[in-house]
Amino acid sequence: MSKPQTLLALNWKMNKTPSQAVAWARELLPSLPASSAVLAIMAPAIDLQGLSQTLQGSAVTIGAQDVSAHESGAYTGEISAAMLLDVGAKYAVVGHSERREYHAESSQVVAGKARAAKQAGLIPIICVGEGLEVRERGEHVAYTLDMLRESLAGLTIASADQIVIAYEPVWAIGTGKTATAADAEELAAAIRSALSGLLGEVGAGVQVLYGGSVKGSNIAEICGQPNVNGALVGGAALEVRSVLEMVNALV
């Protein structure tokens, strides 16, 4: 099977007002080169409608940073997959390390969100990864694969393009520390092997991303690894200049 298409998922986190998001997109589009990589913006939910309208007709897609496990009902503050689809979202990030840490989201909660996203027609980007203590104990592979299996519980997929997995070593997020390309490949290969075991032939084609201090200077080497199919980018996603550097590095 050929290597899946490269996905560059830009996670803005809690940054950019709706007007700032639209201005950012208007600045990006005229300078965006033709590329075989898919560019997707994971924006705050309040930004999505404006982004969808501004990016209409372009190759850039959008997604949410979270999604409710519930379809609808008395869940104050929650945003359903149907709501996200209605404003043009294609993806939804679930289980980001910051959600797991700051909101105490277990892998069981993440699995429920992934199922809700997929059932509604969104593509869940399911995040897994270890902290520094786990890595230093040499348990990072087993730990991450256990998290992966728990986060996929009850999720059935018919084709590889229905889910994305993002490996994010927690110790390399926002710290300036970056896992080496070899580190990224080690876990990406382990994740792909686990996906093949869980999903059969479909698992071999699932996009596996790396996330953790990715930038223009290292993205080509990281994404050039056999089992790495793109990146989930945080800090470097906020400036148009740095996004263009990354896109150009992948052309």
N, C-alpha and C positions, 0 to 999 in steps of 0.2 A: 504493500500500500504506500502511495506517495505521501510525503509529509504534508500535514494539514496547513491551510493558509495561515499566515501570520496575522495575529490580532494585537493591536496596540490599544489597550483600554486605559483611558485617562481618568484617574480618580481624583476629582477636585476636592473631595472631603467637604468640610463646612467652610467653603470659600465661594465667593462671587454671588452678588445679588443678581436678580433677573436682568437688570439693565447691563450690568457688567458682563454677564454671560453672553448676551446678544452682541455687545461690542467686541468681545473676544472672538466670537465666531465670525463676525464681519471682517476682522483683521486677519484671521487665519485663511479664509477661503481663497482670496486672490493669489496667495503665495504657496498654496498647497500643491506639491508636485504630483504627477500621476504616479501611483504606487500600487504594487500588488498586495500590500498590507491593508487590512481593514482598520480604520480609525474610528474609535467609539468613545464618546464622552460620558463618563459616569458623573452626573451632576446632581446637586441638591434637587429634590423633587419640585420645588417651586420654580426652578430654572427651566424645566424640561419643555414646557409648551413654547416658550419664546425661542429656545434652541431649535426645536422641531420646525418651527416656521422659518427661522433664519437659514437653516441647513437644508431645507426642502430642495430636492433636485440635485443635491451634492452627493458625494460618496461617503460622507461622514454620518455615522449613526450615533444614537444616544441610548443611555441606560440609566437606571436608578442605582443608588448606593445601598438600598435596602428594600424589602417588600414584606408585607404582612403575610402570615401563614393563613389568614382568614379571608374568605371571599368577600364578606360584607358583614354589617351588623354593629353591635354596640361595643366598638373597640376604639375609643377616643384616641385620636392622634395617629392611628394606623393608616397606611396607604395600601390599597389592594393592588394586585397585579392587573386587574381590569382597568383601574384608574390610570395606571402607568401606560398600559397599551393605548388607551384612549388619547393620550397626549403624544404618542409617537415613540415611546420607548421600545427598544428591542431586547435589551439586556437588563438584568438586575443582579447586583452583587449581593451575595449572602454569606454570612459567616466571616466577614472581614475581622482581622485580629482585634481591631479597636472595638467592634461590636461584641466580640467574645469577652474582651477584658472589661470594658467600661459599662456594658449592659448585661453582663453575666449570661451571655447566650451560649447554651450548651450545643453540642453537635446534634442533639435531638431536636432542639428548636431550629437549628439551621436546616436540618433535613425537612422539617415541615414547611419552611419558607421555600426551599428549593422545589419541593413537590407542588406547592401552590403556584409558583412562578411558571414552572414547566407546564402544568395542566392548563393554565390560562393562555399559553402561547409565548411567554417570555423565555429567553435563554438565561438560566441562572449561571452566574460566574461564582462557583463555590470555592471559597478560600480555605486553605489548610496550611499549617506550618508550625514550627516549634520555637520555643524561647531559647535564650542562651544557655540556661542551666541544662536543658535537655540535650542540646547539641554537645556541650562540654562533657556530658556523661556518655556520649556516643550512642544515644538512643533516638536520634533525630529521625531516622528512617522508620523504625517501628512505630514511634509516636505519631508521625505524620500519616502513616498508612492507616493506623487505628482511627484517627480523626476523619480520614477520608471515608472509610467504610461506614462509620457512624453518621456522617453527613450525607451519605447517599442512601440511607435506609429508606426502603419503601419507594424509591424512585426508579421507574422503569422508562427506558428510552428505546426508541425504534431506530434512531439514526444518530450519528456522531455529532451532528450540528445542533443537537437539542440541549447540550450542556457544555460548559467550559470549566476547567479546574485551574485555579491559580495557587501556585505554591509561593507562600510568603514567609520566609524566615523572620520571625518577629524581631529578632535582634538586629536585623538589617533595615528596618523600616524607620525612616526619619532620623537615623543615627549617623548617617554618612558612611556607615560600614556596609559593604556590599559582599554578598557571597560571590565567590569566584564562579566563572563559567562552569568549571568542573563541579563545584558544589551544586549549582543549579541543575546541571545535567544528571548528577547522581540522584537527586530527588525526583526530577521529571521522569527519568527512566523507571524508577521504582513505582511512581504513580501510574505510569502507563502500563506497567506489568500488572499492577493491582487492578486497573480498569479492565484490562483484557480478561483477567480472572473473573471479575464481577459481571462484565457485560459482553464477553465473547469478542467476536470480530469488531463489533461496534466500538469497543473500548480503544482499539488501536488507532482510530481516527479522531478521537476527542482532542480538542485543542488543550494543551497544558501550558499555562503562562507562568512566568517568573515575576515576582514583585518584591522590591526592596532596594531603594536607592538607585533605580535605573535612570540613566541619562544618556545623552548623545554619545559620550565617549566610551560607553561600555555596552550599549544595546546591541550592536551588530555581533559582537563576540558571544553574548549571552544567547541571542535568538538564533545564532548559527549552530547551536548545539543540536544534535539529532532529535532529541525529544522535547525541546523547548519551542513552542509555537507562537511566542509573542510575550508581551509584558503587561503587567498591571502597574501603572506608573502613578506615583503620588506627587511629590514636590515638583518634579520637572514637568508636570502636566499643566501648571498654572500659567506659564508664560508662553505665548505663541512662538517666540524665538526658540526656546528649548524644545518645543514640540516639533518644529520644523527640522531642527538638528537631528532629532531621533528618526523622523520620517525619511529624511535624506540619507541617513546612515543605513536604512533598510532597503533603499531603492536598488 
